[in-house]
């Protein structure tokens, strides 16, 4: 592996929500999107965070190897593909150590600039913000063309993908939007599962600390019944939904 300098936000050494098994989750700094429901707005700016060399990151990960036997390593963020060379180097080092690797990404970075990192991942956790471009732009401030390009690439090369989708009342929770999402995802053989993640406001305080306007202050999280209804709707399209 090449030695590359990157900037990280934090680490979670015993993660259970970011891929199969127990994961070491490395949160990288920087994100091009400004999602209305982001719970880590403190990761937006790439120049913040702690500087570290890729071999240092891998050395720390290896310390936890015995806990990761049935899991592995996930790079998250922010958007880990904002630092493609650093991400690729860390993932390569982890693969050399025999660890399963995953990228938790929105796909917001053009594939041309991050293909090397994508190739080093055994699994992509791809966050599809919305089923159509208009709502995608409303939620994130950018279009969905890069996300779809990444999903198409994974389909072409046979790379496994877990889709993640945040369920936001009044936005992505509408039946029409969920049907559009089901139709969009249905043709892809690379998609192994779809994770429906109910919207929450646990990061709202960070927006206030950063002086950023939080527009979903009056939006309540979906009930368990509403979340299960959304999952059932998506299952109508033959998807493995959790």
N, C-alpha and C positions, 0 to 999 in steps of 0.2 A: 504493500500500500504506500501511496505517496503521502508525505507529510504536508498537510494543508491547515491553515489557520482559519478558524471559524468563530462565530459568536453564539453562545447558547444562553437561553433564558433560565432553565432549571432542569433537574432530572427527577425521575421517579423510579426507584429501584425495585419496586414490587407492584407494577401495574397489572391490572386484570381487565381493563376495558379497551385496550388498544391493540387488538390482535389475539391470536390463539394462545392459550396458556398464560403463564406469568411472564411479564415483559419488563425489560429495562427500557424506560421511555426517556428519550433525550429530546428536550424541547428546544428547537432552534429559534433564533431571533430573526424577525423580519417577516412581513406579509404585505402583498400588494392589494389585498382586499380590505374592505371596511364593512364587514358584515354587521347588520343592525343588531344581531343577537350575540356578537362575539363576547366570550367570557374571559378572553385573555388580551385585551387591547394593549396591555403593557408589552406585548411581543411585536407590535406593529413595526416599530422603527428598528431597522437592521443595525444601526450603529450602537444601540444599547446592548445590555447584557454583558456576559463575561467572555473574554477571549480565551480560546483554548486550542491546542494543536490536536489534529485528528488522532494521532497515536496516543495522546494523553487520554482522550475520550475512550478509546478502545481499551486501554489498560484499566480504566476504572470499571468499564462494563465487564471485563473478564473476571474481576474480583467477585462478581455475583454469579459466575457460571453455574454453580451447583443448584441455584434456584431457578435457572432458566432452561433446564433440561427439556421440559415439555413446552417451553415458550420461546422466547427469543428477545430481539431488540427491535424497537420501533422508534423511528425518527418522526417527531411531530413538531408543532410550533404554536403560534406563527405558521409559516409556510416553509417547510424544510427545503423545498426546491428553490427558494430564494438564494440559498447558498449551495449550488449544485456540486461544486468541486469538493467542498468540505463534506457534504452528505455522501457523495460517492466514495470518498476515501474512508469514512467511518464504516459505511456498509461493507466495503471491500474487506476492511480489517476484521469485521465481525464474521463475514463468510469464511475468511481464512481460519478463524477460530472454531468453525463448525456451528455457528449460531444462526438460527433462522432470522431473517431480516424482513422488516416491513416499513413502508413509507405511509404516513398519515398525511394526505395531501388534498388540497382543493383542486389541483390541476391547473392553477391559475397562471403558472409559468409556461411559456412556449416550450414545446417538446424539444425543439432544436437546441435549446440551451441547457436542458437538464436530462437528456436521454441517458447519459452515462450513469447518473444516479439511479434512474428508473431501472436500468438493466441490472444493477446490483441488488435490487430488492426482490425477495422471494414472493412478496405479497404487497398489493397496493390497497390501502384503505382510502377510497376515493369519496370525498365529500361532495355530493351533488346538491348544490344549494337550492335549485329550482328546476322545474321541468321545461320551462321556456325562457327565452332570452330576456324578455321584458321584465319578468319577475326577478330573474337572476340579477339584472342590473339594478333593480330597485333595492334588492337585499344587500348587494355587495359593492355597487359602484362600478362594476365591470361586466363585460359580456361573458358568455359561457363557451366561446369557441375553443379556447385552450383546453378546457376540461373535456370537451367532447373529443378533441384530437387525441388526448391522452387515453381516453377510454377506447377509442378506435385502435390505437397502437397496441394496447393490451390484448384486444381481441385478435389482432393480426398475428401477434407473437405467442399467444396462448398464455399470457401472464395472469395468474389468479387475481381477482378483484373482489373486495368487499365494499359494497356501496354503503355510505352513511348519509342519512338525510334527517335534518332537523325539522321537527313538526312544530310550526308556529301558528297559533290560532289567528285567523283573519288573513293569513298569507299562504303558507304552504300546506295548511291543514284543510283547505277547501277541497271538496270531493273532485271538482274539475281538475284541479292541479294534481291531485294524487292519481287520477286516471291518466293524465298526460305523462306523469312520471312512469307509471306502469307500462304504458305503450312504448315509451322511449327506451326503457331498460330491457324489455322482453326479448329482443332479438339477440342479446349478447350472451354467448356461451361462456365467456370468461368470468361472468359474475357468479360467484359462489353463494353469496348471501347478501341480504339487504338489512341494514340495521336502522330502525326508526328511532330517533333520539328525541324525546320530548323537550321542547324549549324550556329553559330555566333562566332565572335571573341572578344566579350566584355570583356573576361577575359584574353586576350593576355598580357596585361600590367603586370598582376600578375606573369606570368611566368618569364618575364624579371626582375621584382623586386626580385624574388626568385633565379635568376641565372639559371633557367631551360631552356633547349633548346625547342623552340616551332616550331614544324615541319610543321604546317599547315599555316604558315605565308602567303604563296602565294595562299592558297585556298580561293575562294570567296564564300560567303553564297549563297545558292540556291535562284533563283528568285521565286516570288509567283506562277508563272506558273509551274515551275519545282516541287515545293512542292505539288501543287494541282494534278499534273500528278501522283506523287508517291502515294498520297492518293487514287486517282481513281484506280490505279493498285491494291492496297491492298483491296479495296472494292469488287473487283472481287472474293475474297475469303469469302464473306459473313460477313466481319468484319464491325463493327461500327467505322468508321475512322473519326477523327477530325484533 
